[in-house]
Amino acid sequence: MGKASDVPALSVGQVAARSGLSVSAIHFYETKGLIRSWRNAGNQRRYRRDVLRRLAVIRVANRTGLPLASIAAALAELPDERTPTVADWKLLSSHWRAELDERIARLTQLRDELTGCIGCGCLSLKKCPLRNAGDRLSEDGSGPRLLDADAL
């Protein structure tokens, strides 16, 4: 098998077709530094084939609700010149475990309290255990103060 440089590069259209993403999404991820390309002699963007794996990782992470900043930080630790290995993936995914666990806990709380109260801090529900009686939370700012109490 030849070196990576012997493998033909992909055009943005080919990357879009193979990844299932739009060309504009690929360009967006590139502007955010999540993937890289280069320009050939005809000034056309070209991508290494390992960009397909990176895009798959980005899509999975994005669908779980991870912010692009977290995705970018994890991808920055992956090698640029080869497709990530199983060991690389374990390292990358370990960074997201705590963030995903926190997200799962918050979503579970939201689901369980959705029919009664979601801790939004409103004054409308008399039976809400998180009721903001007397609007005491207004001193802390606007928005869902009780819902985001863990983030404060």
Beta strands, then each sheet from edge to edge (+ up, - down):
strand 1: 38-39
strand 2: 45-46
sheet 1: 1+ 2-
end
